[in-house]
Amino acid sequence: MEHDQPLTGKGKGEIFEYADIPGFCKSATLDEIRKHGYVLTPGRYVGAEAQESDAEPFVEKMNRLTATLREQQAEAGRLDAAITDNLRKLGYGG
């Protein structure tokens, strides 16, 4: 039975059926909790939702993402300068 929500059922008095959902919820056993030193951080148990693999090669993706990051950092610098200039014009800067 597939579940798109952790609990299924409609109304008062119904029995709900629980299902683990990767990246959302998991019913951890005491053995699993013991194995993790009784640390209850959800990420240790819930895991991550399955991701679709993309066909973009890693090196190309990293080059693209790095270029985007550099553009965003340059834009951040321009915005910081504009904010500083505006604050100075309003009398709130050195």
C-alpha distance (Angstrom), angle and dihedral (degrees) to the residues before:
residue distance angle dihedral
M1 . . .
E2 3.83 . .
H3 3.78 120.1 .
D4 3.75 127.8 -160.2
Q5 3.80 90.5 -177.9
P6 3.80 129.9 42.0
L7 3.80 94.0 -119.5
T8 3.76 127.8 36.5
G9 3.78 126.6 -162.7
K10 3.77 136.9 90.9
G11 3.74 115.9 -133.2
K12 3.76 153.3 6.0
G13 3.77 114.5 -46.7
E14 3.79 95.0 17.1
I15 3.77 120.1 130.8
F16 3.77 111.7 -118.6
E17 3.77 122.4 -145.0
Y18 3.81 115.3 -143.4
A19 3.79 122.7 -145.4
D20 3.81 130.1 -177.4
I21 3.80 112.2 -120.1
P22 3.83 115.6 -162.6
G23 3.79 110.5 -120.7
F24 3.80 92.3 14.3
C25 3.81 115.2 51.4
K26 3.79 142.4 -9.9
S27 3.75 135.4 178.8
A28 3.81 102.3 -132.2
T29 3.79 120.3 -155.5
L30 3.79 121.8 -129.2
D31 3.80 88.3 -111.7
E32 3.82 90.7 56.4
I33 3.80 91.0 48.3
R34 3.81 91.3 47.3
K35 3.83 89.9 49.2
H36 3.82 89.0 56.7
G37 3.80 92.6 50.5
Y38 3.82 92.6 -103.9
V39 3.81 90.8 -65.7
L40 3.80 107.3 150.7
T41 3.80 99.4 -163.3
P42 3.82 103.4 144.8
G43 3.80 94.8 -135.9
R44 3.80 90.7 65.7
Y45 3.77 90.5 63.0
V46 3.80 110.2 19.4
G47 3.79 95.9 53.5
A48 3.76 122.5 -173.6
E49 3.74 132.1 -53.0
A50 3.79 113.9 -103.2
Q51 3.79 110.0 -93.0
E52 3.76 126.4 -148.1
S53 3.76 110.6 -116.9
D54 3.75 115.1 -120.6
A55 3.76 123.8 -143.6
E56 3.82 95.3 -134.3
P57 3.82 109.6 114.9
F58 3.80 113.8 -116.8
V59 3.83 96.6 -118.0
E60 3.81 92.0 50.1
K61 3.79 91.5 47.1
M62 3.81 92.5 49.5
N63 3.82 91.1 48.3
R64 3.82 90.6 50.0
L65 3.80 93.7 45.8
T66 3.81 92.6 45.6
A67 3.82 90.9 51.0
T68 3.82 89.9 49.8
L69 3.81 90.4 49.2
R70 3.82 91.9 51.3
E71 3.83 90.3 50.3
Q72 3.79 90.7 50.0
Q73 3.80 92.0 47.5
A74 3.83 90.5 51.3
E75 3.82 90.3 49.3
A76 3.82 89.6 48.8
G77 3.80 89.3 53.8
R78 3.82 91.3 51.0
L79 3.81 91.4 48.3
D80 3.82 92.3 47.7
A81 3.80 89.9 51.8
A82 3.82 91.7 48.9
I83 3.82 91.8 49.2
T84 3.81 91.6 48.0
D85 3.82 90.4 49.1
N86 3.82 92.2 48.8
L87 3.80 91.9 48.6
R88 3.84 90.6 49.1
K89 3.84 90.4 51.0
L90 3.81 88.3 52.2
G91 3.79 90.9 51.2
Y92 3.81 97.4 -105.0
G93 3.78 101.5 110.3
G94 3.77 141.0 66.4
